[in-house]
Amino acid sequence: MYHIAAIGFTAAICSTFALLPQVIRVWKTRETDQLSGGAFLLMFVGAILWFTYGVLREDMVIISANSITLLFIAYIIVIKAKNTYSSNQQE
């Protein structure tokens, strides 16, 4: 059973922190023009569903990983929305 939990935990770390380089880049540059808002919204919905699934299954690995993922994606969506709004205001 330990091996199964280790695989799940490792997968959660890899999946969650795959977004970290993008978050760091957005944090440093505030540049989001090349990012697809639709893709990030879809990822956000997916993370909400995974989080809900984790809660229903009482699986802390799924809950933890998707909590962090939701924060990463939400940050990118907020910056993307601010940039889009700002861009539209200047036109």
Backbone torsions as a table, in degrees:
resi	resn	phi	psi	omega
1	MET	NA	-33.4	179.7
2	TYR	-60.2	-39.3	-178.4
3	HIS	-65.0	-38.1	178.7
4	ILE	-65.0	-44.4	178.6
5	ALA	-63.8	-39.5	179.8
6	ALA	-64.5	-40.0	177.4
7	ILE	-63.6	-46.1	178.9
8	GLY	-61.6	-43.5	-179.8
9	PHE	-64.9	-43.3	178.7
10	THR	-64.7	-42.1	177.2
11	ALA	-62.1	-41.7	179.8
12	ALA	-63.2	-42.4	178.6
13	ILE	-62.7	-47.6	-178.9
14	CYS	-61.6	-47.8	-177.9
15	SER	-65.3	-42.9	-177.5
16	THR	-67.7	-49.9	-173.3
17	PHE	-84.5	1.2	171.6
18	ALA	-63.7	-26.9	179.4
19	LEU	-81.6	-16.8	-174.1
20	LEU	-57.3	-43.9	178.3
21	PRO	-59.5	-36.6	178.3
22	GLN	-68.1	-41.3	178.2
23	VAL	-62.0	-44.4	179.8
24	ILE	-63.1	-41.9	179.5
25	ARG	-63.7	-44.3	178.2
26	VAL	-63.8	-40.3	179.5
27	TRP	-59.6	-45.6	-176.3
28	LYS	-74.9	-42.0	-171.5
29	THR	-101.3	-21.6	-173.1
30	ARG	60.6	15.5	-178.3
31	GLU	-90.4	123.3	-179.8
32	THR	-133.9	5.6	-176.7
33	ASP	-57.6	-36.2	-176.7
34	GLN	-83.5	-2.3	-178.3
35	LEU	-94.3	138.9	178.6
36	SER	-83.7	114.2	177.1
37	GLY	-61.1	-39.9	179.1
38	GLY	-62.0	-41.6	179.5
39	ALA	-64.5	-42.0	-179.8
40	PHE	-70.3	-34.4	174.9
41	LEU	-64.8	-41.0	177.7
42	LEU	-65.1	-40.8	176.4
43	MET	-63.7	-36.7	178.9
44	PHE	-63.9	-45.8	177.4
45	VAL	-61.3	-43.8	178.1
46	GLY	-59.8	-42.6	179.4
47	ALA	-66.3	-37.8	176.2
48	ILE	-62.1	-43.5	180.0
49	LEU	-66.4	-40.8	176.6
50	TRP	-63.9	-41.7	177.8
51	PHE	-59.7	-47.1	179.3
52	THR	-60.8	-43.4	177.1
53	TYR	-59.1	-44.5	178.5
54	GLY	-61.5	-40.8	178.0
55	VAL	-64.1	-46.3	-179.4
56	LEU	-63.8	-33.8	178.8
57	ARG	-87.6	-8.2	-176.2
58	GLU	57.8	44.0	-177.6
59	ASP	-106.3	105.4	-175.0
60	MET	-66.0	-28.7	177.6
61	VAL	-64.6	-48.0	179.8
62	ILE	-66.2	-42.0	179.7
63	ILE	-62.8	-48.8	-178.3
64	SER	-63.1	-49.2	-177.6
65	ALA	-60.2	-44.5	-176.3
66	ASN	-77.8	-22.4	172.2
67	SER	-63.6	-45.9	179.0
68	ILE	-67.2	-43.3	178.3
69	THR	-58.0	-43.1	178.9
70	LEU	-60.7	-40.1	178.2
71	LEU	-64.2	-45.2	179.4
72	PHE	-60.3	-49.6	-177.0
73	ILE	-67.0	-42.0	179.3
74	ALA	-60.1	-41.3	178.6
75	TYR	-59.4	-47.7	-179.1
76	ILE	-63.9	-41.7	179.4
77	ILE	-62.9	-41.3	-179.7
78	VAL	-64.2	-46.3	179.5
79	ILE	-64.7	-41.7	177.3
80	LYS	-59.8	-44.7	179.8
81	ALA	-64.7	-42.4	177.7
82	LYS	-61.5	-43.9	179.9
83	ASN	-64.6	-41.7	179.5
84	THR	-65.4	-44.1	179.2
85	TYR	-63.2	-44.4	-180.0
86	SER	-62.0	-42.2	179.5
87	SER	-64.0	-42.0	179.7
88	ASN	-68.1	-31.8	180.0
89	GLN	-70.0	-30.8	-177.7
90	GLN	-78.5	-18.1	-177.7
91	GLU	-79.6	NA	NA
